[in-house]
Amino acid sequence: MPINHGRRLLLPSAARTATTASPVLRNRRHRGIQVVLVVTAASGTGGLTIHIQQVDRDSGNAIDLAVDAAVITATGTYGFQMAPGAGSATPLYLPTDFQVEVAHGDGSSYTYSLSCTLLE
């Protein structure tokens, strides 16, 4: 069973109209991540998607490792997990430098917070 090392708040609750990424985080020993997105106000258009991204330490560029297939358009609590054996055809491990991005489908407003739990 994965070990829970506490929930981290990545993005505090706020109204947003554009794609927003968490700060870049450094992973020293964890294999996976569970992400929770809490949407408290939704426009119902455009939608939100969760992206877990590897960040290149030299350039600062980010690439998608895992993207939640669900497009979120309503209020509620949503979860996404990336870890070895988490249902992916390719085992995905959490890289050393990573961020979580909430991508907006258009410029409509959503109010949400984003948190995560790192898994061993």
C-alpha positions in Angstrom: 0.0 0.0 0.0 1.4 3.5 -0.9 2.6 5.6 2.0 0.8 9.0 2.3 3.3 11.8 3.1 0.7 14.5 3.7 -1.3 16.7 1.5 0.4 19.8 -0.1 -1.6 22.8 -1.2 -0.3 23.6 -4.7 -2.8 26.4 -5.7 -5.0 28.1 -3.2 -8.7 28.7 -4.0 -9.0 31.6 -6.5 -11.0 32.5 -9.6 -8.9 31.9 -12.7 -9.5 32.4 -16.4 -6.2 30.9 -17.9 -4.1 27.8 -17.6 -2.2 27.8 -14.3 0.7 25.7 -13.1 1.8 24.9 -9.6 5.3 25.9 -8.5 8.0 23.4 -9.6 8.4 20.7 -6.9 11.5 18.6 -6.2 10.9 14.9 -5.7 13.6 13.0 -3.8 12.0 9.6 -3.1 8.4 9.3 -4.1 7.1 7.1 -7.0 3.7 8.7 -7.6 1.3 11.5 -7.0 -2.4 11.8 -6.2 -4.0 15.2 -7.2 -7.2 16.7 -5.9 -8.9 19.6 -7.7 -11.8 21.3 -5.8 -13.9 23.4 -8.1 -16.3 25.8 -6.3 -17.5 27.9 -9.2 -17.7 26.8 -12.8 -18.7 28.5 -16.0 -19.7 25.2 -17.6 -17.8 26.0 -20.8 -14.3 25.3 -22.0 -13.5 23.0 -19.1 -10.4 22.2 -17.1 -7.9 19.3 -17.5 -5.2 18.2 -15.1 -1.7 17.7 -16.4 1.3 16.2 -14.5 4.4 17.6 -16.1 8.1 16.9 -15.9 10.2 20.1 -15.7 13.6 20.3 -17.3 16.0 21.7 -14.6 18.2 23.5 -17.2 15.6 25.2 -19.4 12.6 25.3 -17.2 10.5 23.8 -20.0 7.7 21.4 -19.0 6.4 18.3 -20.8 3.2 16.4 -20.1 3.8 13.0 -18.5 0.1 12.3 -17.7 -3.1 14.1 -18.7 -6.5 13.3 -17.1 -8.9 12.4 -19.9 -11.8 14.0 -18.0 -12.8 17.5 -19.0 -14.2 19.2 -15.8 -17.0 21.7 -16.4 -19.0 21.5 -13.1 -18.3 22.2 -9.4 -17.2 19.3 -7.3 -14.1 17.4 -6.1 -12.0 15.6 -8.7 -9.0 13.3 -8.3 -6.3 12.1 -10.6 -3.4 9.7 -9.9 -0.1 9.0 -11.6 1.9 6.1 -10.2 3.3 2.8 -11.3 0.4 0.4 -11.7 -2.2 3.1 -11.6 -4.0 1.8 -14.7 -1.6 3.1 -17.3 -0.3 0.8 -20.0 3.1 2.4 -19.4 4.4 2.5 -15.8 4.8 6.2 -14.9 7.1 7.3 -12.1 7.1 10.8 -10.6 10.2 12.6 -12.0 12.7 14.6 -9.9 11.3 18.0 -11.0 7.6 18.3 -11.7 4.6 20.5 -11.6 0.9 20.1 -11.9 -1.0 22.3 -14.4 -4.7 23.0 -14.7 -5.4 23.8 -18.3 -8.3 26.0 -19.3 -10.2 25.2 -22.5 -11.2 28.8 -23.0 -11.1 32.1 -21.1 -14.2 31.5 -18.9 -13.8 31.7 -15.1 -13.4 28.8 -12.7 -12.7 29.0 -9.0 -10.7 26.1 -7.7 -7.9 24.9 -5.4 -5.4 22.2 -6.2 -3.6 19.9 -3.8 -1.5 16.8 -3.9 -0.3 13.8 -1.9 3.1 12.2 -2.8 3.2 8.4 -2.8 6.1 6.0 -2.1 
